[in-house]
Amino acid sequence: MKINLHIERIVLEGISIPSSQHQVLQTSMATSLIQMLADGGLSSRFVQDTSLRHISTTNSIQQDDANNLMHLGNKVAQSLYRGIGYD
């Protein structure tokens, strides 16, 4: 199965990340999300072409996670995957 996923913007409220570190967070998140989709698949809701305006998550991420951008990227990917991942 081929999955095309485009994420235009991610909003992290209450966490400040220097613009010089955005790429580190983006790479970590993308790598983690790709692995989760490869391992667990995509929800059956998205078998057909689907476009979502937004995915809201209610999962909180601890502030200390912001100090480790690789860990933070993984946590963000987990939250996203809960919104699109296998049922």
Phi and psi in degrees as GROMACS dihedral restraints (atoms count N, CA, C in turn):
[ dihedral_restraints ]
;  ai    aj    ak    al  type     phi  dphi    fc
    3     4     5     6     1  -103.2    20    10
    4     5     6     7     1   129.5    20    10
    6     7     8     9     1  -119.1    20    10
    7     8     9    10     1   124.4    20    10
    9    10    11    12     1  -108.7    20    10
   10    11    12    13     1   122.4    20    10
   12    13    14    15     1  -128.8    20    10
   13    14    15    16     1   126.0    20    10
   15    16    17    18     1  -120.3    20    10
   16    17    18    19     1   120.5    20    10
   18    19    20    21     1  -111.7    20    10
   19    20    21    22     1   114.6    20    10
   21    22    23    24     1   -80.8    20    10
   22    23    24    25     1   -39.7    20    10
   24    25    26    27     1  -155.3    20    10
   25    26    27    28     1   143.6    20    10
   27    28    29    30     1  -125.3    20    10
   28    29    30    31     1   130.5    20    10
   30    31    32    33     1  -109.1    20    10
   31    32    33    34     1   120.7    20    10
   33    34    35    36     1  -112.3    20    10
   34    35    36    37     1   104.7    20    10
   36    37    38    39     1   -79.8    20    10
   37    38    39    40     1   135.0    20    10
   39    40    41    42     1    82.9    20    10
   40    41    42    43     1     4.3    20    10
   42    43    44    45     1  -124.2    20    10
   43    44    45    46     1   126.0    20    10
   45    46    47    48     1  -104.3    20    10
   46    47    48    49     1   123.1    20    10
   48    49    50    51     1  -123.8    20    10
   49    50    51    52     1   125.2    20    10
   51    52    53    54     1   -58.4    20    10
   52    53    54    55     1   142.0    20    10
   54    55    56    57     1   -58.4    20    10
   55    56    57    58     1   -27.8    20    10
   57    58    59    60     1   -67.6    20    10
   58    59    60    61     1   -14.9    20    10
   60    61    62    63     1  -106.3    20    10
   61    62    63    64     1    -1.5    20    10
   63    64    65    66     1   -57.3    20    10
   64    65    66    67     1   -40.1    20    10
   66    67    68    69     1   -64.8    20    10
   67    68    69    70     1   -36.5    20    10
   69    70    71    72     1   -62.2    20    10
   70    71    72    73     1   -46.8    20    10
   72    73    74    75     1   -63.6    20    10
   73    74    75    76     1   -44.8    20    10
   75    76    77    78     1   -62.1    20    10
   76    77    78    79     1   -44.4    20    10
   78    79    80    81     1   -64.4    20    10
   79    80    81    82     1   -43.6    20    10
   81    82    83    84     1   -62.3    20    10
   82    83    84    85     1   -45.4    20    10
   84    85    86    87     1   -63.9    20    10
   85    86    87    88     1   -46.1    20    10
   87    88    89    90     1   -63.1    20    10
   88    89    90    91     1   -44.1    20    10
   90    91    92    93     1   -60.9    20    10
   91    92    93    94     1   -44.9    20    10
   93    94    95    96     1   -66.1    20    10
   94    95    96    97     1   -43.5    20    10
   96    97    98    99     1   -66.3    20    10
   97    98    99   100     1   -40.2    20    10
   99   100   101   102     1   -60.0    20    10
  100   101   102   103     1   -43.7    20    10
  102   103   104   105     1   -64.9    20    10
  103   104   105   106     1   -42.7    20    10
  105   106   107   108     1   -63.0    20    10
  106   107   108   109     1   -41.2    20    10
  108   109   110   111     1   -67.4    20    10
  109   110   111   112     1   -38.4    20    10
  111   112   113   114     1   -65.8    20    10
  112   113   114   115     1   -40.1    20    10
  114   115   116   117     1   -78.3    20    10
  115   116   117   118     1   -43.6    20    10
  117   118   119   120     1  -107.9    20    10
  118   119   120   121     1   -15.3    20    10
  120   121   122   123     1    84.0    20    10
  121   122   123   124     1  -174.2    20    10
  123   124   125   126     1  -112.2    20    10
  124   125   126   127     1   146.2    20    10
  126   127   128   129     1   -57.5    20    10
  127   128   129   130     1   145.6    20    10
  129   130   131   132     1   -62.2    20    10
  130   131   132   133     1   -19.3    20    10
  132   133   134   135     1   -63.5    20    10
  133   134   135   136     1   -19.1    20    10
  135   136   137   138     1  -113.0    20    10
  136   137   138   139     1    21.8    20    10
  138   139   140   141     1   -64.8    20    10
  139   140   141   142     1   -42.0    20    10
  141   142   143   144     1   -85.7    20    10
  142   143   144   145     1   164.6    20    10
  144   145   146   147     1   -53.9    20    10
  145   146   147   148     1   126.7    20    10
  147   148   149   150     1  -136.8    20    10
  148   149   150   151     1   139.6    20    10
  150   151   152   153     1  -124.7    20    10
  151   152   153   154     1   125.5    20    10
  153   154   155   156     1  -110.4    20    10
  154   155   156   157     1   135.2    20    10
  156   157   158   159     1   -73.2    20    10
  157   158   159   160     1   -36.4    20    10
  159   160   161   162     1  -161.7    20    10
  160   161   162   163     1   158.5    20    10
  162   163   164   165     1  -123.0    20    10
  163   164   165   166     1   117.5    20    10
  165   166   167   168     1   -95.6    20    10
  166   167   168   169     1   136.9    20    10
  168   169   170   171     1  -121.0    20    10
  169   170   171   172     1   146.5    20    10
  171   172   173   174     1  -108.4    20    10
  172   173   174   175     1     8.0    20    10
  174   175   176   177     1   -78.1    20    10
  175   176   177   178     1   130.3    20    10
  177   178   179   180     1   -91.0    20    10
  178   179   180   181     1   147.7    20    10
  180   181   182   183     1  -116.0    20    10
  181   182   183   184     1   128.6    20    10
  183   184   185   186     1   -62.9    20    10
  184   185   186   187     1   140.6    20    10
  186   187   188   189     1   -56.8    20    10
  187   188   189   190     1   -34.7    20    10
  189   190   191   192     1   -65.5    20    10
  190   191   192   193     1   -19.9    20    10
  192   193   194   195     1   -65.7    20    10
  193   194   195   196     1   -26.2    20    10
  195   196   197   198     1   -67.0    20    10
  196   197   198   199     1   -19.8    20    10
  198   199   200   201     1   -75.0    20    10
  199   200   201   202     1   -20.9    20    10
  201   202   203   204     1  -119.3    20    10
  202   203   204   205     1    98.7    20    10
  204   205   206   207     1   -65.2    20    10
  205   206   207   208     1   -29.6    20    10
  207   208   209   210     1   -65.9    20    10
  208   209   210   211     1   -44.0    20    10
  210   211   212   213     1   -67.1    20    10
  211   212   213   214     1   -41.7    20    10
  213   214   215   216     1   -62.1    20    10
  214   215   216   217     1   -43.2    20    10
  216   217   218   219     1   -59.6    20    10
  217   218   219   220     1   -40.2    20    10
  219   220   221   222     1   -64.8    20    10
  220   221   222   223     1   -41.8    20    10
  222   223   224   225     1   -64.8    20    10
  223   224   225   226     1   -41.1    20    10
  225   226   227   228     1   -64.0    20    10
  226   227   228   229     1   -43.0    20    10
  228   229   230   231     1   -61.5    20    10
  229   230   231   232     1   -40.7    20    10
  231   232   233   234     1   -61.1    20    10
  232   233   234   235     1   -42.4    20    10
  234   235   236   237     1   -63.0    20    10
  235   236   237   238     1   -44.8    20    10
  237   238   239   240     1   -63.4    20    10
  238   239   240   241     1   -42.4    20    10
  240   241   242   243     1   -63.3    20    10
  241   242   243   244     1   -35.2    20    10
  243   244   245   246     1   -61.9    20    10
  244   245   246   247     1   -24.6    20    10
  246   247   248   249     1   -85.8    20    10
  247   248   249   250     1   -22.7    20    10
  249   250   251   252     1  -127.1    20    10
  250   251   252   253     1    -7.5    20    10
  252   253   254   255     1   -76.8    20    10
  253   254   255   256     1  -179.0    20    10
  255   256   257   258     1   -55.3    20    10
  256   257   258   259     1   138.0    20    10
